[in-house]
């Protein structure tokens, strides 16, 4: 099906989620070192209690906090450029037809959402799965010049992201819809519990929320009978 991006940027997703929660209950830049069914402990030694604890982090960190089997990660680099003109006016993902990379796909994000660049400008994203080295800007530019010609030399480098845990590995045998309510009582969700994608993360989050609701409902009925 079609793919979309939020007009206000990807942070709009987390901001929308946060808007439903009182700000005093949101702890930013706070590292959690342990979690159990009813509380988490932060690096400063502070304990935060809750009716349910959901661990929603990347696979390696989830393994450390919950003891679930480690899911290997695939790294990815992404280089962003600004340009006065776009290499295409189409709303699509451009694939490296040779498969040699290191840039495997390119998208003109401002074609998809004009709010991603000022008027008369374009935002271009080049993704390099498996490449997070120091030279990714240079190798990306070299390859892009073979694809789009001399115009690439006028593109302005904006930012480079090196994401060590870009996606969970899904090499065969692969089983989606992994267990989300652990024997310890902790809940866990993320793309490493479903499919390696934003869709997988969102689906896992919804599935986990439904599970939490069902567990708390049963728990409430049991407590009311006491």
N, C-alpha and C positions, 0 to 999 in steps of 0.2 A: 504493500500500500504506500500511500504518500507519507513523506516525512515532513516534520514541521520544526520550527524553532520559536521560542518565545520572543516577541518583538522587543521586550525590555532586556533580553539577554538571559543566559541560563540561570543566573542567580535569582531570577524572578520565580523559579520553581520553589526554592527554599524560602524566599521571602513570603510567598503565598502561604506555605505551610506554617511559617512563624506567625503570620498575622492572626491565626486562630488561637494562639497561646499568649497569655499575659507575659509581657516582657520580663517581669521579675522572675519568671520561671525558666528563662532561657539563659544558659551559662555559655558564653562564647570563649574561645581560646582556653579551654579547660581540658587538660589531659586526664583521662580516666585510666586508672591502673588495675582496677578489679571490678567485677560485677557479679551480683547474685540475683536471686529471684525478686528481691524487694529493695535493693539499694545498689548504688555504685560509690566507689571511693576514688577521689581525685588525687592527683599527684601532690597536692598540698595537704592531704590527709583529711579533707572534708568529706563527709558522708551525705549523700543525697538519697532520701528514701522515696519510694514510689509503689503504687499498687502493682505495677508490672514494669519490667526492665526489658527494653528492646535494644539489642546491639545491631546498629545499622552502619557498619563500616566496611572497608575493603577486606577481602578474604584473609590476608595474613594477620591483620590486626584482630579480626573476629576470632581467628584460631587462638591467638594469645589470650584473649579475654574469656573465651567460652570453652576452649578445649576441643572444638570441632576439628575434623580432619583438615589439614592445610590444603588450600586450593592454590596451585601455582598461578603466578600472574604473568601477563604479557605486557611489556613496556611499550610506550609510544611517545614519539616526539611530535610536536606540532609547531609550525613556523607560520606567523602571520605577517602579511604584507599589506601596505596601502598603495593604491595606484590611482592615477588620474583617469585611466581607461581600463576596462575589464577585458580579459582574454576571451570572454564569451558573454553574451547577454542572456544565456539560458539558465533556468533554475534546475541545475542538475549536479551530480557528483561526477567529476572527470576521473576516469581510471587510467592508470599506467598500463597501456596495452601490452607492453613487453613483459610485465611482471618482474622486472629486474630491480625496480626501485632506485634508491631507498624511498622516494616519495611514491606512495601507492594510490593516493587519491587527493584531489584538489577540489575545492568548492569556492565560488565567489559568493560569500555570505550576504553581501549587500544586494545581490540579485534576488535572494530569497526573502530577505527582510531589509528594506531600505533604511530602517532605523539603525542598522549596524555600521553605518558610515555617514559622514557629513555629506551634504548635497554636492554633487560633482566629484565625489570620491568613491572608491570601491575598497572593500575588505576582502582579501584573498587568504584562504587557509590551506596549507599544505600539510598533510598528515604522513608521518613516517613510522609506521608500526615496527617495533623492535629496535628503533634507533633513538638513543638518548645521549649520544656522545657529544663532546665539545665542538665537533666540526659539522653539526647537522645543518646550520645555516648555509655554509659553503657548499656542501654536497647537494642540498636542496636547490640552491640557485643554479648550480651547474646543470642539474637534471631539468629544471624548469625551462632553462634556456634552450635545451634540445627540443622541448615540447612547444614552446610559445615564441621562440626567437629572441631577437634583441630587445624587445619591449621589456623583458624581465629586468634588464639592467637599470631601468628607471623606477622599478618598484622600490618602495621604502620599507625596510625591515622594521616591524613594530615590536614584536615580542616572540620569544621562543619558550615553549613549555616542554619540560622533560618529566614525564609522568611514569614513575617506576612501576606502579600498579595500575596500568591503563585499563586492563580488562582481565578477568579470570580466564585461565586456560580452559578450553573445552575440547581437548583432543579426545578421540574415542577411547574407551566407552564413556559416553556422556549421558547423565541422568538428570533432567531438570526437576523442578518442584521438590527440592530436598526438604527434609524435616526442619521446621522452624520453631517448634516448642521443644526445647531440650529437656532432658531428664532432670537437669539442675533447676528447672523452673524458669530459666532465662529464655527469652525469645530472640531470634536472630533473623535478619533479612538482608537482602542485597542481591546484586546481579550474580554473585557467586552461589546463590541458592536457587537461581532460575536460569536465565539466559544472559550471556555477556552483552548487555546493551542497556541503554537508558530505559527502554521498554521493559526489559527484564527486571531492572531495579524497581521501577514503579509497580509492576505486577507483583513482585515479591513483597513490596511494602503493603499493598492492598491485601494480599493474601495473609500477611502477618497480622495486620490490623483486625481482619475478620477472626483470626484465630484467638487473638487477645480478647476480643469482645466475647467470644464463645466461652473461653476459659473463665473470665471474670463473671460472666452470667451464671455459670454452673457454681462457681465458688460462692457467689452471693446467695444462691438458693440453699446451698449446704449450710452456710452460716446462719441463715434465717430459721433453719430447722432446729438449731441448737438452743 
